[in-house]
Amino acid sequence: MSGGTASRHSEDATPMKSFLNGTTLFFGLIATTPFLIGLVGALAEGVGFLLFILAIPIMPLVLLLGFGVALARGLGHARALDRMRDRAIVILAPAVLLALTITVAWPMLYAGRVSGTFARLILNREHYAEIIAKVQRHPTPANHEEDGGVTYSVDVGPPVRVAFNPAGFLDNWSGIIFDPTGIVMEARGFDPVTGDFHAPDHVTKLFGGDLVGCRHLMGHYYACSFT
């Protein structure tokens, strides 16, 4: 009897394992989508913004459809399983994976954005250095100038600061900032009650303001956002 029971459990485990692997793979692929959107958005703002707009209506539908299919399959597998624990696993797995996918969506988007911004800096660092040297020789205010496919804006300071690939919507924009002083790191948002920025005006008004916050990338380069 014990041998027959073990054999039955072994037979049950195969489709159960296949179901769990397939369901995990589906939700895992969906979970990586925000990362890819953030990555592409940092490397090519226009494409990334289009992907983000498309993902807003499509991703919830895909998630709900996938969850429905996985739950139906889980219920079907549960009827064929002997052990209560196994039944609970195949029924609850879709809901748990759905919750995890939703939970990690924003962190994954942020991680993709960070990775893409850093990659853009690494790929263009030599070109950025050439533009900085040119601007420092002739410090003139500039807004969305173009040099060999790289867009940049200039704050003459002193010292001269350069915003590379500034992109966004209206007054809300972000870019890679070259700042030899590092004072941009003083920008730490604003008080939601008073509306006053935590950093002084000589920081928040750089590039025409308003500088909300920055993240250090490497050397004198920072990823900054404005509003």
Secondary structure per residue as TSV (DSSP state, phi and psi in degrees):
chain	resnum	aa	ss	phi	psi
A	1	M	-	360.0	-42.7
A	2	S	H	-64.4	-36.1
A	3	G	H	-66.0	-39.2
A	4	G	H	-66.9	-38.4
A	5	T	H	-65.4	-42.8
A	6	A	H	-62.8	-39.6
A	7	S	H	-64.3	-40.4
A	8	R	H	-65.0	-41.3
A	9	H	H	-64.0	-37.8
A	10	S	H	-65.1	-40.2
A	11	E	H	-66.2	-38.9
A	12	D	H	-67.0	-33.6
A	13	A	H	-66.5	-31.3
A	14	T	H	-64.4	-55.8
A	15	P	H	-65.8	-32.6
A	16	M	H	-63.6	-45.6
A	17	K	H	-63.2	-41.5
A	18	S	H	-62.2	-42.1
A	19	F	H	-63.3	-46.8
A	20	L	H	-65.2	-40.2
A	21	N	H	-63.4	-45.2
A	22	G	H	-65.5	-41.5
A	23	T	H	-66.8	-42.1
A	24	T	H	-63.9	-40.2
A	25	L	H	-62.6	-43.8
A	26	F	H	-59.6	-53.6
A	27	F	H	-68.8	-29.6
A	28	G	H	-64.9	-42.2
A	29	L	H	-64.7	-41.0
A	30	I	H	-64.4	-38.6
A	31	A	H	-64.9	-27.9
A	32	T	H	-80.4	-14.1
A	33	T	H	-59.0	-46.9
A	34	P	H	-58.6	-36.8
A	35	F	H	-60.7	-45.3
A	36	L	H	-65.8	-37.7
A	37	I	H	-64.3	-44.7
A	38	G	H	-63.5	-40.2
A	39	L	H	-63.6	-50.5
A	40	V	H	-64.4	-38.9
A	41	G	H	-62.2	-34.4
A	42	A	H	-74.6	-30.9
A	43	L	H	-87.3	-34.1
A	44	A	-	-145.4	95.2
A	45	E	H	-56.8	-42.5
A	46	G	H	-62.1	-46.7
A	47	V	H	-66.2	-42.9
A	48	G	H	-62.8	-40.8
A	49	F	H	-65.1	-40.3
A	50	L	H	-63.0	-44.0
A	51	L	H	-62.2	-39.5
A	52	F	H	-64.0	-44.0
A	53	I	H	-63.4	-41.0
A	54	L	H	-68.5	-34.9
A	55	A	H	-70.5	-28.6
A	56	I	H	-56.9	-49.1
A	57	P	H	-85.1	-28.9
A	58	I	H	-78.8	-45.1
A	59	M	H	-60.9	-44.0
A	60	P	H	-60.3	-37.8
A	61	L	H	-66.0	-43.2
A	62	V	H	-63.7	-42.3
A	63	L	H	-62.9	-46.7
A	64	L	H	-65.2	-41.7
A	65	L	H	-64.3	-46.4
A	66	G	H	-62.9	-39.9
A	67	F	H	-64.0	-42.6
A	68	G	H	-61.9	-44.2
A	69	V	H	-65.4	-44.4
A	70	A	H	-64.2	-39.9
A	71	L	H	-66.1	-41.9
A	72	A	H	-63.2	-42.4
A	73	R	H	-66.0	-38.8
A	74	G	H	-62.4	-41.9
A	75	L	H	-63.8	-38.2
A	76	G	H	-64.7	-42.0
A	77	H	H	-67.0	-36.2
A	78	A	H	-60.7	-35.0
A	79	R	H	-65.4	-26.9
A	80	A	T	-93.1	-2.5
A	81	L	-	-97.0	145.2
A	82	D	-	-87.5	-43.7
A	83	R	S	-82.1	137.2
A	84	M	H	-62.2	-37.8
A	85	R	H	-60.3	-43.9
A	86	D	H	-64.7	-39.7
A	87	R	H	-61.0	-44.4
A	88	A	H	-62.9	-38.5
A	89	I	H	-63.5	-49.4
A	90	V	H	-70.9	-26.0
A	91	I	H	-80.0	-40.7
A	92	L	H	-84.2	-22.3
A	93	A	H	-54.5	-47.0
A	94	P	H	-59.5	-41.9
A	95	A	H	-66.1	-41.3
A	96	V	H	-64.9	-44.2
A	97	L	H	-67.9	-35.5
A	98	L	H	-62.6	-46.4
A	99	A	H	-62.0	-41.5
A	100	L	H	-65.2	-40.7
A	101	T	H	-62.0	-43.1
A	102	I	H	-67.6	-39.3
A	103	T	H	-64.1	-38.9
A	104	V	H	-89.7	-1.0
A	105	A	H	-57.9	-52.1
A	106	W	H	-67.7	-45.5
A	107	P	H	-58.8	-36.6
A	108	M	H	-67.8	-39.8
A	109	L	H	-61.8	-44.1
A	110	Y	H	-64.6	-43.4
A	111	A	H	-62.3	-39.5
A	112	G	H	-64.7	-40.2
A	113	R	H	-64.4	-43.8
A	114	V	H	-62.8	-46.5
A	115	S	H	-62.8	-43.2
A	116	G	H	-66.0	-39.9
A	117	T	H	-64.4	-43.4
A	118	F	H	-65.2	-40.5
A	119	A	H	-63.7	-40.4
A	120	R	H	-62.2	-40.9
A	121	L	H	-64.1	-45.5
A	122	I	H	-61.2	-43.6
A	123	L	H	-69.0	-29.9
A	124	N	H	-112.5	8.3
A	125	R	H	-58.4	-43.1
A	126	E	H	-64.8	-41.1
A	127	H	H	-65.4	-42.0
A	128	Y	H	-58.2	-44.0
A	129	A	H	-61.1	-38.4
A	130	E	H	-64.9	-42.0
A	131	I	H	-66.0	-41.9
A	132	I	H	-60.4	-45.4
A	133	A	H	-61.7	-40.6
A	134	K	H	-64.8	-44.5
A	135	V	H	-67.1	-38.6
A	136	Q	H	-67.0	-29.5
A	137	R	H	-70.4	-35.0
A	138	H	S	-134.3	76.8
A	139	P	-	-70.2	100.6
A	140	T	-	-128.2	133.7
A	141	P	-	-56.3	137.6
A	142	A	E	-146.6	148.9
A	143	N	E	-132.9	114.4
A	144	H	E	57.5	48.8
A	145	E	E	-74.9	162.8
A	146	E	E	-129.3	135.5
A	147	D	E	-142.2	105.6
A	148	G	T	56.9	37.5
A	149	G	T	91.1	-5.3
A	150	V	E	-103.4	123.3
A	151	T	E	-92.8	140.7
A	152	Y	E	-150.9	156.3
A	153	S	E	-124.5	154.5
A	154	V	E	-125.1	132.3
A	155	D	E	-111.6	113.7
A	156	V	-	-72.8	-13.1
A	157	G	-	69.3	-124.3
A	158	P	S	-78.1	155.8
A	159	P	S	-78.8	169.5
A	160	V	-	-68.7	133.0
A	161	R	E	-125.0	146.7
A	162	V	E	-129.0	133.5
A	163	A	E	-105.4	117.4
A	164	F	E	-96.6	139.5
A	165	N	E	50.1	49.3
A	166	P	E	-66.1	127.3
A	167	A	E	-150.7	149.3
A	168	G	E	165.6	-155.8
A	169	F	E	-127.3	117.7
A	170	L	T	55.8	-122.9
A	171	D	T	-83.6	-6.7
A	172	N	E	-95.2	108.9
A	173	W	E	-148.5	165.8
A	174	S	E	-142.9	163.3
A	175	G	E	-175.1	174.1
A	176	I	E	-91.0	119.2
A	177	I	E	-104.3	130.7
A	178	F	E	-94.3	117.6
A	179	D	-	-137.5	106.5
A	180	P	S	-69.0	-12.2
A	181	T	S	-96.8	-27.4
A	182	G	-	79.1	6.8
A	183	I	G	-69.2	-14.1
A	184	V	G	-62.0	-22.5
A	185	M	G	-70.4	-10.4
A	186	E	G	-72.8	-18.3
A	187	A	-	-73.0	117.1
A	188	R	B	-135.2	48.1
A	189	G	-	77.3	-160.6
A	190	F	B	-142.8	163.4
A	191	D	-	-75.9	117.3
A	192	P	T	-65.1	-19.1
A	193	V	T	-83.5	-52.5
A	194	T	T	-88.0	-23.4
A	195	G	-	80.8	2.7
A	196	D	-	-84.4	140.1
A	197	F	B	-74.8	146.5
A	198	H	S	-70.5	-31.0
A	199	A	S	-86.7	155.6
A	200	P	-	-69.0	165.1
A	201	D	H	-60.4	-34.7
A	202	H	H	-67.0	-12.6
A	203	V	H	-97.8	-51.2
A	204	T	H	-69.2	-22.6
A	205	K	T	-91.8	6.8
A	206	L	G	-61.2	143.2
A	207	F	G	57.5	28.0
A	208	G	G	87.7	0.6
A	209	G	S	67.8	174.2
A	210	D	-	-101.2	123.1
A	211	L	E	-77.9	119.9
A	212	V	E	-91.3	-46.9
A	213	G	E	-170.9	159.7
A	214	C	E	-137.7	156.9
A	215	R	E	-129.1	128.2
A	216	H	E	-69.7	133.6
A	217	L	E	-100.7	-66.2
A	218	M	E	-169.1	150.5
A	219	G	T	55.4	-127.1
A	220	H	T	-100.2	22.6
A	221	Y	E	-106.7	139.3
A	222	Y	E	-139.0	147.5
A	223	A	E	-95.6	115.8
A	224	C	E	-124.2	153.7
A	225	S	E	-126.9	144.2
A	226	F	E	-125.0	157.0
A	227	T	-	-139.8	360.0
